[in-house]
Amino acid sequence: MASLPDMESNLSGLVPAAGLVPALPPAVTLGLTAAYTTLYALLFFSVYAQLWLVLLYGHKRLSYQTVFLALCLLWAALRTTLFSFYFRDTPRANRLGPLPFWLLYCCPVCLQFFTLTLMNLYFAQVVFKAKVKRRPEMSRGLLAVRGAFVGASLLFLLVNVLCAVLSHRRRAQPWALLLVRVLVSDSLFVICALSLAACLCLVARRAPSTSIYLEAKGTSVCQAA
């Protein structure tokens, strides 16, 4: 049986490093970078304008809407910053320190999960508010749901931070860190997505009672769904 060095030498002879080329031509890569950067920048200014409108018209400053917009604003800002590196200084984007690397590469994923949990909390509150009128003891269930989603967000954040730190310090195998991160992160994403779908079904099914609460917030069951 051939040894590992012999296999590596055979593979290197079959696929020489000099023959490797980028998957996309430089012109296509530059065009995609410009397109993504433009889209993220447009999203940033759009959300920024909506936050100013909230202040201008005197709406409630701390609400599900403003927190949602703030998360979207930070996500768009980080993505715009990351893609701006790819115009002239791509090597620098791959040699960032631990904190900048986590902010630009890992934090946007955490913000996406926080946004998903925020949507879950909003629709779960709609469902529980409709039930509390007839069953006051359901208010305890709402507190439990809030605690569960806060715990899921903290777990998601902790796993991503630990994996990023251990990967940078090379304290563990990269494949092991990737496996743990994918299993935990993807499982939480799937669970929250199923939870959101269930909340939307309950909101639509209990339309007469949930529509009153939604209309008080300036929306309808159809718009919310």
C-alpha atoms as one frame of an Amber mdcrd trajectory, in Angstrom:
protein
   0.000   0.000   0.000   1.335   3.440  -0.898   2.335   5.708   1.953   0.790
   9.108   2.597   3.774  11.121   1.253   3.701   9.052  -1.953  -0.021   9.731
  -2.365   0.480  13.464  -1.796   3.294  13.570  -4.346   1.123  11.734  -6.873
  -1.745  14.145  -6.292   0.528  17.148  -6.615   1.793  15.735  -9.889  -1.735
  15.258 -11.205  -2.937  18.745 -10.155   0.007  21.179 -10.226  -0.430  24.383
  -8.233   0.538  26.456 -11.246  -2.434  25.090 -13.161  -5.019  26.224 -10.637
  -7.063  29.206 -11.781  -9.899  31.201 -10.121 -13.372  29.795 -10.573 -14.587
  33.099 -12.032 -12.760  35.582 -14.264 -11.516  38.746 -12.488 -13.985  40.928
 -14.408 -16.943  38.817 -13.226 -15.659  38.800  -9.642 -15.252  42.583  -9.673
 -18.749  43.036 -11.084 -20.317  40.784  -8.448 -18.406  42.587  -5.705 -19.631
  45.963  -6.957 -23.221  44.686  -7.238 -23.294  43.200  -3.728 -21.639  46.245
  -2.193 -24.177  48.521  -3.883 -27.123  46.415  -2.702 -25.870  46.305   0.886
 -25.217  50.068   0.854 -28.725  50.749  -0.508 -30.206  48.552   2.225 -28.170
  50.431   4.837 -29.405  53.862   3.718 -32.981  52.599   3.367 -33.057  51.290
   6.947 -31.234  54.390   8.173 -33.948  56.586   6.616 -36.681  54.485   8.259
 -35.092  54.920  11.682 -35.008  58.688  11.167 -38.691  58.593  10.187 -39.458
  56.779  13.455 -37.836  59.658  15.351 -39.389  62.318  13.132 -42.971  61.125
  13.557 -42.590  60.429  17.264 -43.165  56.681  17.186 -42.129  54.470  20.060
 -38.341  54.408  20.073 -37.899  51.017  21.753 -40.132  48.485  20.021 -39.936
  45.348  17.933 -39.838  47.513  14.811 -36.937  49.712  15.898 -34.881  46.769
  17.206 -35.523  44.916  13.948 -34.418  47.948  11.927 -31.333  48.415  14.122
 -30.287  44.782  13.557 -30.782  45.171   9.811 -28.799  48.431   9.833 -25.837
  46.850  11.631 -25.954  43.770   9.362 -25.938  45.897   6.190 -23.106  48.064
   7.564 -20.910  45.043   8.319 -21.585  43.452   4.912 -20.856  46.716   3.094
 -17.587  47.084   5.009 -16.537  43.503   4.261 -17.244  43.676   0.534 -15.467
  47.024   0.261 -12.228  45.180   1.130 -12.567  43.037  -1.975 -12.021  45.904
  -4.395  -8.320  46.523  -3.707  -7.216  44.851  -0.488  -8.479  41.262  -0.502
  -5.365  39.818   1.249  -5.922  42.200   4.157  -9.481  40.920   4.581  -8.023
  37.431   5.078  -5.452  38.590   7.662  -7.669  40.423  10.105  -7.275  40.235
  13.855  -9.636  38.140  16.019 -12.140  40.924  16.793 -12.368  42.458  13.257
 -12.531  38.956  11.752 -15.408  37.967  14.022 -17.265  41.243  13.424 -17.065
  41.035   9.628 -17.463  37.286   9.097 -19.288  35.807  12.119 -21.320  38.651
  13.606 -23.616  39.048  10.530 -24.720  35.424  10.932 -25.490  36.073  14.602
 -27.486  39.174  13.624 -29.512  37.088  11.181 -30.343  34.624  13.950 -31.233
  37.443  16.356 -33.580  38.851  13.713 -35.228  35.449  13.336 -35.703  35.096
  17.099 -37.094  38.631  17.256 -39.723  37.739  14.660 -40.545  34.615  16.660
 -40.974  36.669  19.822 -43.260  39.154  18.093 -45.638  36.552  16.649 -45.522
  34.435  19.803 -46.574  37.526  21.727 -49.482  38.031  19.323 -50.650  34.453
  19.892 -50.301  34.632  23.679 -51.929  38.069  23.912 -54.975  36.630  22.147
 -55.120  33.710  24.610 -54.457  35.691  27.800 -57.835  37.451  27.542 -59.614
  34.156  28.110 -56.890  32.319  30.053 -54.822  34.686  32.242 -52.481  31.866
  33.291 -51.091  31.844  29.724 -48.987  34.896  30.621 -46.512  32.523  32.285
 -46.167  30.681  28.986 -45.169  33.917  27.275 -42.415  34.467  29.829 -41.165
  30.919  29.221 -41.123  31.484  25.467 -39.191  34.721  25.882 -36.667  32.982
  28.119 -36.270  30.137  25.606 -35.550  32.477  22.708 -33.154  34.600  24.773
 -31.345  31.413  25.816 -31.173  30.229  22.190 -29.707  33.583  21.131 -27.077
  33.456  23.875 -26.178  29.859  22.973 -25.843  30.784  19.299 -23.628  33.744
  20.162 -21.483  31.740  22.597 -20.848  28.912  20.127 -19.880  31.306  17.336
 -17.548  33.337  19.572 -15.841  30.256  21.022 -15.375  28.655  17.611 -13.896
  31.874  16.218 -11.488  32.261  19.164 -10.372  28.617  19.130  -9.939  28.692
  15.379  -7.763  31.809  15.528  -5.614  30.380  18.342  -5.490  26.953  16.665
  -6.555  25.222  19.882  -8.681  22.653  18.017  -8.945  20.989  14.647 -10.651
  23.218  12.043 -12.952  20.411  10.901 -14.102  19.779  14.483 -14.889  23.452
  15.063 -16.726  23.634  11.757 -18.742  20.529  12.621 -19.767  21.862  16.032
 -20.630  25.268  14.648 -22.692  23.846  11.790 -24.557  21.370  13.997 -25.465
  23.923  16.666 -26.079  26.931  14.403 -28.034  25.087  11.732 -30.101  23.194
  14.304 -31.066  26.447  16.032 -31.901  28.060  12.690 -34.142  25.140  11.713
 -35.875  25.065  15.119 -36.549  28.816  15.012 -37.775  28.602  11.422 -40.237
  25.845  12.345 -41.310  27.842  15.385 -41.934  30.916  13.247 -43.986  28.880
  10.776 -46.052  27.466  13.649 -46.638  30.959  15.083 -47.772  32.250  11.691
 -50.194  29.341  11.356 -51.630  30.057  14.805 -51.953  33.764  14.003 -53.843
  32.981  10.803 -56.003  30.299  12.463 -57.026  32.586  15.322 -57.620  35.530
  13.014 -60.609  37.079  14.854 -58.715  37.418  18.143 -55.206  38.035  16.766
 -56.361  40.574  14.185 -57.489  42.942  16.964 -53.993  43.029  18.446 -52.307
  43.378  15.041 -54.649  46.154  13.902 -53.798  48.063  17.081 -50.174  47.922
  15.905 -51.101  49.251  12.451 -51.080  46.014  10.481 -53.318  43.082   9.586
 -53.063  39.298   9.697 -52.477  39.151   5.940 -49.708  41.763   6.053 -48.058
  40.071   9.037 -48.090  36.670   7.334
